[in-house]
Amino acid sequence: MKKATLYIVAILSVLFVNLTCYTAAEAARVAVVPIQINEKKVERASDFNSYYWDVMIEKFQYPEYELMEDDAVIAAIPEEGLKSFDRNTLVGIAEKIDAEIIVAMKLDEVYEEPIFNFYEPKIGCYMYGEFASFNRLTGKYYYKKIQYRDKIEEMLTLRNDWQQQVFASELKRYINRTIEENKKKSKF
């Protein structure tokens, strides 16, 4: 009787282990188009490139998402970069490289400008560009024209990097809008 019970337990444990492996969903393949930066109007272009990839790695983590290799993504993009961030362009690239999610961004201009007043010296902060993404799993296309304008006290710019903070928070917000539908559907 002990042998029969052990045999049944062994069979059930093998079945449960195999069933959990087969029911696990695959990671969504994410194609991240390298950021396009107008280096003539953006002073710290290499910093923004680093911030961009840091956010992508943070938001698209492995068991749920799989970042595609840069070589495959770059091969699907024209040499001069994306001229248009419309839905058809992103869908075409996603289908070429078989990606479920595609993300693209462009920074046209980032600058600071002193603002003189009688109180605290301030700096005007300006950031312009575009963001677009397409999620093939949900059929959702998201496009945002970036037009950030704000004032910050000059003293605060000595202690923090406003450009990095604004860029990272805006980019995270855009990516959340891209993947929020995907998370809702995977819960059910």
PyMOL CGO cylinders between C-alpha atoms (Angstrom):
from pymol import cmd
from pymol.cgo import CYLINDER

trace = [
    CYLINDER, 0.00, 0.00, 0.00, 2.87, 2.37, 0.81, 0.3, 1, 1, 1, 1, 1, 1,
    CYLINDER, 2.87, 2.37, 0.81, 4.39, 1.79, -2.62, 0.3, 1, 1, 1, 1, 1, 1,
    CYLINDER, 4.39, 1.79, -2.62, 1.09, 2.49, -4.36, 0.3, 1, 1, 1, 1, 1, 1,
    CYLINDER, 1.09, 2.49, -4.36, 0.60, 5.71, -2.37, 0.3, 1, 1, 1, 1, 1, 1,
    CYLINDER, 0.60, 5.71, -2.37, 4.15, 6.87, -3.10, 0.3, 1, 1, 1, 1, 1, 1,
    CYLINDER, 4.15, 6.87, -3.10, 3.68, 6.02, -6.78, 0.3, 1, 1, 1, 1, 1, 1,
    CYLINDER, 3.68, 6.02, -6.78, 0.45, 8.08, -6.98, 0.3, 1, 1, 1, 1, 1, 1,
    CYLINDER, 0.45, 8.08, -6.98, 2.08, 11.02, -5.14, 0.3, 1, 1, 1, 1, 1, 1,
    CYLINDER, 2.08, 11.02, -5.14, 5.04, 10.90, -7.55, 0.3, 1, 1, 1, 1, 1, 1,
    CYLINDER, 5.04, 10.90, -7.55, 2.75, 10.92, -10.59, 0.3, 1, 1, 1, 1, 1, 1,
    CYLINDER, 2.75, 10.92, -10.59, 0.66, 13.80, -9.23, 0.3, 1, 1, 1, 1, 1, 1,
    CYLINDER, 0.66, 13.80, -9.23, 3.74, 15.86, -8.39, 0.3, 1, 1, 1, 1, 1, 1,
    CYLINDER, 3.74, 15.86, -8.39, 5.12, 15.36, -11.92, 0.3, 1, 1, 1, 1, 1, 1,
    CYLINDER, 5.12, 15.36, -11.92, 1.75, 16.37, -13.39, 0.3, 1, 1, 1, 1, 1, 1,
    CYLINDER, 1.75, 16.37, -13.39, 1.49, 19.54, -11.26, 0.3, 1, 1, 1, 1, 1, 1,
    CYLINDER, 1.49, 19.54, -11.26, 5.04, 20.60, -12.10, 0.3, 1, 1, 1, 1, 1, 1,
    CYLINDER, 5.04, 20.60, -12.10, 4.46, 20.11, -15.83, 0.3, 1, 1, 1, 1, 1, 1,
    CYLINDER, 4.46, 20.11, -15.83, 1.07, 21.83, -15.82, 0.3, 1, 1, 1, 1, 1, 1,
    CYLINDER, 1.07, 21.83, -15.82, 2.50, 24.95, -14.19, 0.3, 1, 1, 1, 1, 1, 1,
    CYLINDER, 2.50, 24.95, -14.19, 5.25, 25.07, -16.81, 0.3, 1, 1, 1, 1, 1, 1,
    CYLINDER, 5.25, 25.07, -16.81, 2.84, 24.80, -19.72, 0.3, 1, 1, 1, 1, 1, 1,
    CYLINDER, 2.84, 24.80, -19.72, 0.38, 27.36, -18.42, 0.3, 1, 1, 1, 1, 1, 1,
    CYLINDER, 0.38, 27.36, -18.42, 2.99, 30.09, -17.86, 0.3, 1, 1, 1, 1, 1, 1,
    CYLINDER, 2.99, 30.09, -17.86, 2.63, 32.90, -20.36, 0.3, 1, 1, 1, 1, 1, 1,
    CYLINDER, 2.63, 32.90, -20.36, 5.51, 33.99, -22.52, 0.3, 1, 1, 1, 1, 1, 1,
    CYLINDER, 5.51, 33.99, -22.52, 7.13, 37.34, -21.94, 0.3, 1, 1, 1, 1, 1, 1,
    CYLINDER, 7.13, 37.34, -21.94, 5.96, 40.12, -24.27, 0.3, 1, 1, 1, 1, 1, 1,
    CYLINDER, 5.96, 40.12, -24.27, 8.73, 41.04, -26.71, 0.3, 1, 1, 1, 1, 1, 1,
    CYLINDER, 8.73, 41.04, -26.71, 9.53, 44.76, -26.48, 0.3, 1, 1, 1, 1, 1, 1,
    CYLINDER, 9.53, 44.76, -26.48, 11.35, 46.68, -29.21, 0.3, 1, 1, 1, 1, 1, 1,
    CYLINDER, 11.35, 46.68, -29.21, 12.89, 49.90, -27.95, 0.3, 1, 1, 1, 1, 1, 1,
    CYLINDER, 12.89, 49.90, -27.95, 13.85, 52.23, -30.77, 0.3, 1, 1, 1, 1, 1, 1,
    CYLINDER, 13.85, 52.23, -30.77, 16.99, 54.18, -29.80, 0.3, 1, 1, 1, 1, 1, 1,
    CYLINDER, 16.99, 54.18, -29.80, 16.14, 57.74, -28.80, 0.3, 1, 1, 1, 1, 1, 1,
    CYLINDER, 16.14, 57.74, -28.80, 16.61, 60.36, -31.51, 0.3, 1, 1, 1, 1, 1, 1,
    CYLINDER, 16.61, 60.36, -31.51, 18.21, 63.51, -30.13, 0.3, 1, 1, 1, 1, 1, 1,
    CYLINDER, 18.21, 63.51, -30.13, 18.86, 66.76, -31.95, 0.3, 1, 1, 1, 1, 1, 1,
    CYLINDER, 18.86, 66.76, -31.95, 22.39, 67.26, -30.62, 0.3, 1, 1, 1, 1, 1, 1,
    CYLINDER, 22.39, 67.26, -30.62, 22.49, 70.87, -31.82, 0.3, 1, 1, 1, 1, 1, 1,
    CYLINDER, 22.49, 70.87, -31.82, 19.64, 71.87, -29.49, 0.3, 1, 1, 1, 1, 1, 1,
    CYLINDER, 19.64, 71.87, -29.49, 20.14, 69.40, -26.62, 0.3, 1, 1, 1, 1, 1, 1,
    CYLINDER, 20.14, 69.40, -26.62, 23.28, 70.02, -24.60, 0.3, 1, 1, 1, 1, 1, 1,
    CYLINDER, 23.28, 70.02, -24.60, 23.62, 66.76, -22.70, 0.3, 1, 1, 1, 1, 1, 1,
    CYLINDER, 23.62, 66.76, -22.70, 22.53, 64.30, -25.37, 0.3, 1, 1, 1, 1, 1, 1,
    CYLINDER, 22.53, 64.30, -25.37, 24.52, 61.37, -23.97, 0.3, 1, 1, 1, 1, 1, 1,
    CYLINDER, 24.52, 61.37, -23.97, 22.94, 61.87, -20.53, 0.3, 1, 1, 1, 1, 1, 1,
    CYLINDER, 22.94, 61.87, -20.53, 19.44, 61.73, -22.01, 0.3, 1, 1, 1, 1, 1, 1,
    CYLINDER, 19.44, 61.73, -22.01, 20.37, 58.56, -23.88, 0.3, 1, 1, 1, 1, 1, 1,
    CYLINDER, 20.37, 58.56, -23.88, 21.44, 57.01, -20.55, 0.3, 1, 1, 1, 1, 1, 1,
    CYLINDER, 21.44, 57.01, -20.55, 18.27, 58.18, -18.77, 0.3, 1, 1, 1, 1, 1, 1,
    CYLINDER, 18.27, 58.18, -18.77, 16.17, 56.72, -21.60, 0.3, 1, 1, 1, 1, 1, 1,
    CYLINDER, 16.17, 56.72, -21.60, 17.71, 53.27, -21.35, 0.3, 1, 1, 1, 1, 1, 1,
    CYLINDER, 17.71, 53.27, -21.35, 17.60, 53.29, -17.54, 0.3, 1, 1, 1, 1, 1, 1,
    CYLINDER, 17.60, 53.29, -17.54, 13.86, 53.89, -17.61, 0.3, 1, 1, 1, 1, 1, 1,
    CYLINDER, 13.86, 53.89, -17.61, 13.31, 51.23, -20.29, 0.3, 1, 1, 1, 1, 1, 1,
    CYLINDER, 13.31, 51.23, -20.29, 15.19, 48.62, -18.29, 0.3, 1, 1, 1, 1, 1, 1,
    CYLINDER, 15.19, 48.62, -18.29, 13.30, 49.59, -15.14, 0.3, 1, 1, 1, 1, 1, 1,
    CYLINDER, 13.30, 49.59, -15.14, 9.83, 49.46, -16.73, 0.3, 1, 1, 1, 1, 1, 1,
    CYLINDER, 9.83, 49.46, -16.73, 10.24, 46.38, -18.95, 0.3, 1, 1, 1, 1, 1, 1,
    CYLINDER, 10.24, 46.38, -18.95, 11.55, 43.76, -16.52, 0.3, 1, 1, 1, 1, 1, 1,
    CYLINDER, 11.55, 43.76, -16.52, 11.96, 40.13, -17.44, 0.3, 1, 1, 1, 1, 1, 1,
    CYLINDER, 11.96, 40.13, -17.44, 9.35, 37.70, -16.48, 0.3, 1, 1, 1, 1, 1, 1,
    CYLINDER, 9.35, 37.70, -16.48, 6.66, 39.94, -17.91, 0.3, 1, 1, 1, 1, 1, 1,
    CYLINDER, 6.66, 39.94, -17.91, 8.64, 41.60, -20.72, 0.3, 1, 1, 1, 1, 1, 1,
    CYLINDER, 8.64, 41.60, -20.72, 11.66, 40.70, -22.83, 0.3, 1, 1, 1, 1, 1, 1,
    CYLINDER, 11.66, 40.70, -22.83, 13.70, 43.50, -24.39, 0.3, 1, 1, 1, 1, 1, 1,
    CYLINDER, 13.70, 43.50, -24.39, 14.73, 42.66, -27.93, 0.3, 1, 1, 1, 1, 1, 1,
    CYLINDER, 14.73, 42.66, -27.93, 18.33, 42.95, -29.06, 0.3, 1, 1, 1, 1, 1, 1,
    CYLINDER, 18.33, 42.95, -29.06, 19.39, 46.37, -30.30, 0.3, 1, 1, 1, 1, 1, 1,
    CYLINDER, 19.39, 46.37, -30.30, 20.82, 44.96, -33.55, 0.3, 1, 1, 1, 1, 1, 1,
    CYLINDER, 20.82, 44.96, -33.55, 17.45, 43.52, -34.60, 0.3, 1, 1, 1, 1, 1, 1,
    CYLINDER, 17.45, 43.52, -34.60, 15.62, 46.76, -33.82, 0.3, 1, 1, 1, 1, 1, 1,
    CYLINDER, 15.62, 46.76, -33.82, 18.20, 48.99, -35.52, 0.3, 1, 1, 1, 1, 1, 1,
    CYLINDER, 18.20, 48.99, -35.52, 18.13, 46.80, -38.65, 0.3, 1, 1, 1, 1, 1, 1,
    CYLINDER, 18.13, 46.80, -38.65, 14.37, 47.44, -39.02, 0.3, 1, 1, 1, 1, 1, 1,
    CYLINDER, 14.37, 47.44, -39.02, 14.71, 51.23, -38.76, 0.3, 1, 1, 1, 1, 1, 1,
    CYLINDER, 14.71, 51.23, -38.76, 15.80, 53.45, -41.66, 0.3, 1, 1, 1, 1, 1, 1,
    CYLINDER, 15.80, 53.45, -41.66, 19.37, 54.72, -41.35, 0.3, 1, 1, 1, 1, 1, 1,
    CYLINDER, 19.37, 54.72, -41.35, 18.26, 58.34, -40.89, 0.3, 1, 1, 1, 1, 1, 1,
    CYLINDER, 18.26, 58.34, -40.89, 15.90, 57.32, -38.06, 0.3, 1, 1, 1, 1, 1, 1,
    CYLINDER, 15.90, 57.32, -38.06, 12.12, 57.51, -37.85, 0.3, 1, 1, 1, 1, 1, 1,
    CYLINDER, 12.12, 57.51, -37.85, 10.72, 60.41, -39.83, 0.3, 1, 1, 1, 1, 1, 1,
    CYLINDER, 10.72, 60.41, -39.83, 7.21, 59.82, -38.57, 0.3, 1, 1, 1, 1, 1, 1,
    CYLINDER, 7.21, 59.82, -38.57, 5.92, 58.53, -35.25, 0.3, 1, 1, 1, 1, 1, 1,
    CYLINDER, 5.92, 58.53, -35.25, 2.51, 57.57, -36.62, 0.3, 1, 1, 1, 1, 1, 1,
    CYLINDER, 2.51, 57.57, -36.62, 0.72, 54.27, -36.03, 0.3, 1, 1, 1, 1, 1, 1,
    CYLINDER, 0.72, 54.27, -36.03, 1.53, 52.77, -39.44, 0.3, 1, 1, 1, 1, 1, 1,
    CYLINDER, 1.53, 52.77, -39.44, 5.27, 53.31, -39.01, 0.3, 1, 1, 1, 1, 1, 1,
    CYLINDER, 5.27, 53.31, -39.01, 5.33, 51.62, -35.60, 0.3, 1, 1, 1, 1, 1, 1,
    CYLINDER, 5.33, 51.62, -35.60, 3.08, 48.76, -36.74, 0.3, 1, 1, 1, 1, 1, 1,
    CYLINDER, 3.08, 48.76, -36.74, 5.35, 48.14, -39.74, 0.3, 1, 1, 1, 1, 1, 1,
    CYLINDER, 5.35, 48.14, -39.74, 8.47, 47.93, -37.57, 0.3, 1, 1, 1, 1, 1, 1,
    CYLINDER, 8.47, 47.93, -37.57, 6.73, 45.75, -34.98, 0.3, 1, 1, 1, 1, 1, 1,
    CYLINDER, 6.73, 45.75, -34.98, 5.63, 43.30, -37.67, 0.3, 1, 1, 1, 1, 1, 1,
    CYLINDER, 5.63, 43.30, -37.67, 9.09, 43.22, -39.27, 0.3, 1, 1, 1, 1, 1, 1,
    CYLINDER, 9.09, 43.22, -39.27, 10.80, 42.17, -36.08, 0.3, 1, 1, 1, 1, 1, 1,
    CYLINDER, 10.80, 42.17, -36.08, 7.86, 40.35, -34.47, 0.3, 1, 1, 1, 1, 1, 1,
    CYLINDER, 7.86, 40.35, -34.47, 7.58, 42.58, -31.40, 0.3, 1, 1, 1, 1, 1, 1,
    CYLINDER, 7.58, 42.58, -31.40, 4.47, 42.84, -29.26, 0.3, 1, 1, 1, 1, 1, 1,
    CYLINDER, 4.47, 42.84, -29.26, 5.32, 46.32, -27.94, 0.3, 1, 1, 1, 1, 1, 1,
    CYLINDER, 5.32, 46.32, -27.94, 7.34, 49.03, -29.66, 0.3, 1, 1, 1, 1, 1, 1,
    CYLINDER, 7.34, 49.03, -29.66, 8.48, 52.30, -28.09, 0.3, 1, 1, 1, 1, 1, 1,
    CYLINDER, 8.48, 52.30, -28.09, 10.08, 55.31, -29.83, 0.3, 1, 1, 1, 1, 1, 1,
    CYLINDER, 10.08, 55.31, -29.83, 11.08, 58.77, -28.65, 0.3, 1, 1, 1, 1, 1, 1,
    CYLINDER, 11.08, 58.77, -28.65, 12.63, 61.95, -30.02, 0.3, 1, 1, 1, 1, 1, 1,
    CYLINDER, 12.63, 61.95, -30.02, 14.02, 65.00, -28.22, 0.3, 1, 1, 1, 1, 1, 1,
    CYLINDER, 14.02, 65.00, -28.22, 14.07, 68.11, -30.38, 0.3, 1, 1, 1, 1, 1, 1,
    CYLINDER, 14.07, 68.11, -30.38, 15.13, 70.71, -27.86, 0.3, 1, 1, 1, 1, 1, 1,
    CYLINDER, 15.13, 70.71, -27.86, 16.06, 70.98, -24.17, 0.3, 1, 1, 1, 1, 1, 1,
    CYLINDER, 16.06, 70.98, -24.17, 17.29, 74.22, -22.64, 0.3, 1, 1, 1, 1, 1, 1,
    CYLINDER, 17.29, 74.22, -22.64, 17.30, 76.48, -19.62, 0.3, 1, 1, 1, 1, 1, 1,
    CYLINDER, 17.30, 76.48, -19.62, 16.82, 80.24, -19.61, 0.3, 1, 1, 1, 1, 1, 1,
    CYLINDER, 16.82, 80.24, -19.61, 17.36, 82.68, -16.72, 0.3, 1, 1, 1, 1, 1, 1,
    CYLINDER, 17.36, 82.68, -16.72, 14.31, 84.59, -15.57, 0.3, 1, 1, 1, 1, 1, 1,
    CYLINDER, 14.31, 84.59, -15.57, 15.01, 87.86, -13.82, 0.3, 1, 1, 1, 1, 1, 1,
    CYLINDER, 15.01, 87.86, -13.82, 12.66, 89.10, -11.12, 0.3, 1, 1, 1, 1, 1, 1,
    CYLINDER, 12.66, 89.10, -11.12, 12.90, 90.99, -7.86, 0.3, 1, 1, 1, 1, 1, 1,
    CYLINDER, 12.90, 90.99, -7.86, 12.51, 87.98, -5.59, 0.3, 1, 1, 1, 1, 1, 1,
    CYLINDER, 12.51, 87.98, -5.59, 14.38, 84.72, -6.07, 0.3, 1, 1, 1, 1, 1, 1,
    CYLINDER, 14.38, 84.72, -6.07, 16.35, 84.19, -9.28, 0.3, 1, 1, 1, 1, 1, 1,
    CYLINDER, 16.35, 84.19, -9.28, 14.62, 81.54, -11.36, 0.3, 1, 1, 1, 1, 1, 1,
    CYLINDER, 14.62, 81.54, -11.36, 15.39, 79.43, -14.39, 0.3, 1, 1, 1, 1, 1, 1,
    CYLINDER, 15.39, 79.43, -14.39, 12.90, 78.61, -17.12, 0.3, 1, 1, 1, 1, 1, 1,
    CYLINDER, 12.90, 78.61, -17.12, 13.02, 74.93, -18.07, 0.3, 1, 1, 1, 1, 1, 1,
    CYLINDER, 13.02, 74.93, -18.07, 11.94, 73.81, -21.54, 0.3, 1, 1, 1, 1, 1, 1,
    CYLINDER, 11.94, 73.81, -21.54, 11.76, 70.38, -23.18, 0.3, 1, 1, 1, 1, 1, 1,
    CYLINDER, 11.76, 70.38, -23.18, 10.25, 69.57, -26.60, 0.3, 1, 1, 1, 1, 1, 1,
    CYLINDER, 10.25, 69.57, -26.60, 9.96, 66.28, -28.45, 0.3, 1, 1, 1, 1, 1, 1,
    CYLINDER, 9.96, 66.28, -28.45, 7.72, 63.33, -29.32, 0.3, 1, 1, 1, 1, 1, 1,
    CYLINDER, 7.72, 63.33, -29.32, 6.89, 59.93, -27.85, 0.3, 1, 1, 1, 1, 1, 1,
    CYLINDER, 6.89, 59.93, -27.85, 5.02, 57.10, -29.54, 0.3, 1, 1, 1, 1, 1, 1,
    CYLINDER, 5.02, 57.10, -29.54, 4.32, 53.48, -28.72, 0.3, 1, 1, 1, 1, 1, 1,
    CYLINDER, 4.32, 53.48, -28.72, 2.24, 50.64, -30.07, 0.3, 1, 1, 1, 1, 1, 1,
    CYLINDER, 2.24, 50.64, -30.07, 1.07, 47.58, -28.17, 0.3, 1, 1, 1, 1, 1, 1,
    CYLINDER, 1.07, 47.58, -28.17, 0.13, 44.75, -30.57, 0.3, 1, 1, 1, 1, 1, 1,
    CYLINDER, 0.13, 44.75, -30.57, -1.36, 42.70, -27.74, 0.3, 1, 1, 1, 1, 1, 1,
    CYLINDER, -1.36, 42.70, -27.74, -4.02, 45.31, -27.04, 0.3, 1, 1, 1, 1, 1, 1,
    CYLINDER, -4.02, 45.31, -27.04, -4.01, 47.19, -30.36, 0.3, 1, 1, 1, 1, 1, 1,
    CYLINDER, -4.01, 47.19, -30.36, -3.35, 50.41, -28.45, 0.3, 1, 1, 1, 1, 1, 1,
    CYLINDER, -3.35, 50.41, -28.45, -1.38, 53.22, -30.08, 0.3, 1, 1, 1, 1, 1, 1,
    CYLINDER, -1.38, 53.22, -30.08, -0.18, 56.07, -27.88, 0.3, 1, 1, 1, 1, 1, 1,
    CYLINDER, -0.18, 56.07, -27.88, 1.31, 59.34, -29.15, 0.3, 1, 1, 1, 1, 1, 1,
    CYLINDER, 1.31, 59.34, -29.15, 2.37, 62.34, -27.11, 0.3, 1, 1, 1, 1, 1, 1,
    CYLINDER, 2.37, 62.34, -27.11, 3.86, 65.63, -28.25, 0.3, 1, 1, 1, 1, 1, 1,
    CYLINDER, 3.86, 65.63, -28.25, 6.24, 66.67, -25.47, 0.3, 1, 1, 1, 1, 1, 1,
    CYLINDER, 6.24, 66.67, -25.47, 6.01, 70.35, -24.57, 0.3, 1, 1, 1, 1, 1, 1,
    CYLINDER, 6.01, 70.35, -24.57, 7.31, 70.76, -21.04, 0.3, 1, 1, 1, 1, 1, 1,
    CYLINDER, 7.31, 70.76, -21.04, 7.69, 74.30, -19.66, 0.3, 1, 1, 1, 1, 1, 1,
    CYLINDER, 7.69, 74.30, -19.66, 8.28, 75.20, -16.05, 0.3, 1, 1, 1, 1, 1, 1,
    CYLINDER, 8.28, 75.20, -16.05, 10.12, 77.57, -13.74, 0.3, 1, 1, 1, 1, 1, 1,
    CYLINDER, 10.12, 77.57, -13.74, 12.42, 76.46, -10.98, 0.3, 1, 1, 1, 1, 1, 1,
    CYLINDER, 12.42, 76.46, -10.98, 14.34, 78.45, -8.39, 0.3, 1, 1, 1, 1, 1, 1,
    CYLINDER, 14.34, 78.45, -8.39, 17.95, 78.71, -9.42, 0.3, 1, 1, 1, 1, 1, 1,
    CYLINDER, 17.95, 78.71, -9.42, 19.09, 77.49, -5.99, 0.3, 1, 1, 1, 1, 1, 1,
    CYLINDER, 19.09, 77.49, -5.99, 17.27, 74.19, -6.48, 0.3, 1, 1, 1, 1, 1, 1,
    CYLINDER, 17.27, 74.19, -6.48, 19.17, 73.42, -9.67, 0.3, 1, 1, 1, 1, 1, 1,
    CYLINDER, 19.17, 73.42, -9.67, 22.40, 73.21, -7.65, 0.3, 1, 1, 1, 1, 1, 1,
    CYLINDER, 22.40, 73.21, -7.65, 21.06, 70.29, -5.61, 0.3, 1, 1, 1, 1, 1, 1,
    CYLINDER, 21.06, 70.29, -5.61, 19.27, 68.26, -8.23, 0.3, 1, 1, 1, 1, 1, 1,
    CYLINDER, 19.27, 68.26, -8.23, 19.10, 67.60, -11.94, 0.3, 1, 1, 1, 1, 1, 1,
    CYLINDER, 19.10, 67.60, -11.94, 15.68, 68.90, -13.00, 0.3, 1, 1, 1, 1, 1, 1,
    CYLINDER, 15.68, 68.90, -13.00, 16.18, 67.71, -16.58, 0.3, 1, 1, 1, 1, 1, 1,
    CYLINDER, 16.18, 67.71, -16.58, 16.77, 64.11, -15.52, 0.3, 1, 1, 1, 1, 1, 1,
    CYLINDER, 16.77, 64.11, -15.52, 13.84, 64.15, -13.08, 0.3, 1, 1, 1, 1, 1, 1,
    CYLINDER, 13.84, 64.15, -13.08, 11.39, 65.64, -15.56, 0.3, 1, 1, 1, 1, 1, 1,
    CYLINDER, 11.39, 65.64, -15.56, 12.53, 63.40, -18.40, 0.3, 1, 1, 1, 1, 1, 1,
    CYLINDER, 12.53, 63.40, -18.40, 12.34, 60.22, -16.30, 0.3, 1, 1, 1, 1, 1, 1,
    CYLINDER, 12.34, 60.22, -16.30, 8.93, 61.02, -14.78, 0.3, 1, 1, 1, 1, 1, 1,
    CYLINDER, 8.93, 61.02, -14.78, 7.38, 61.94, -18.13, 0.3, 1, 1, 1, 1, 1, 1,
    CYLINDER, 7.38, 61.94, -18.13, 8.82, 58.87, -19.86, 0.3, 1, 1, 1, 1, 1, 1,
    CYLINDER, 8.82, 58.87, -19.86, 7.59, 56.56, -17.08, 0.3, 1, 1, 1, 1, 1, 1,
    CYLINDER, 7.59, 56.56, -17.08, 4.11, 58.08, -17.37, 0.3, 1, 1, 1, 1, 1, 1,
    CYLINDER, 4.11, 58.08, -17.37, 4.04, 57.48, -21.13, 0.3, 1, 1, 1, 1, 1, 1,
    CYLINDER, 4.04, 57.48, -21.13, 5.21, 53.89, -20.77, 0.3, 1, 1, 1, 1, 1, 1,
    CYLINDER, 5.21, 53.89, -20.77, 2.61, 53.21, -18.09, 0.3, 1, 1, 1, 1, 1, 1,
    CYLINDER, 2.61, 53.21, -18.09, -0.08, 54.31, -20.54, 0.3, 1, 1, 1, 1, 1, 1,
    CYLINDER, -0.08, 54.31, -20.54, 1.36, 51.92, -23.10, 0.3, 1, 1, 1, 1, 1, 1,
    CYLINDER, 1.36, 51.92, -23.10, 1.38, 48.87, -20.85, 0.3, 1, 1, 1, 1, 1, 1,
    CYLINDER, 1.38, 48.87, -20.85, -1.60, 49.50, -18.55, 0.3, 1, 1, 1, 1, 1, 1,
    CYLINDER, -1.60, 49.50, -18.55, -4.06, 47.77, -20.86, 0.3, 1, 1, 1, 1, 1, 1,
    CYLINDER, -4.06, 47.77, -20.86, -1.70, 44.81, -21.15, 0.3, 1, 1, 1, 1, 1, 1,
    CYLINDER, -1.70, 44.81, -21.15, -1.65, 44.40, -17.36, 0.3, 1, 1, 1, 1, 1, 1,
    CYLINDER, -1.65, 44.40, -17.36, -5.45, 44.64, -17.11, 0.3, 1, 1, 1, 1, 1, 1,
    CYLINDER, -5.45, 44.64, -17.11, -5.93, 41.89, -19.69, 0.3, 1, 1, 1, 1, 1, 1,
    CYLINDER, -5.93, 41.89, -19.69, -3.32, 39.57, -18.15, 0.3, 1, 1, 1, 1, 1, 1,
    CYLINDER, -3.32, 39.57, -18.15, -5.07, 39.66, -14.74, 0.3, 1, 1, 1, 1, 1, 1,
    CYLINDER, -5.07, 39.66, -14.74, -8.16, 37.90, -16.04, 0.3, 1, 1, 1, 1, 1, 1,
]
cmd.load_cgo(trace, "trace")
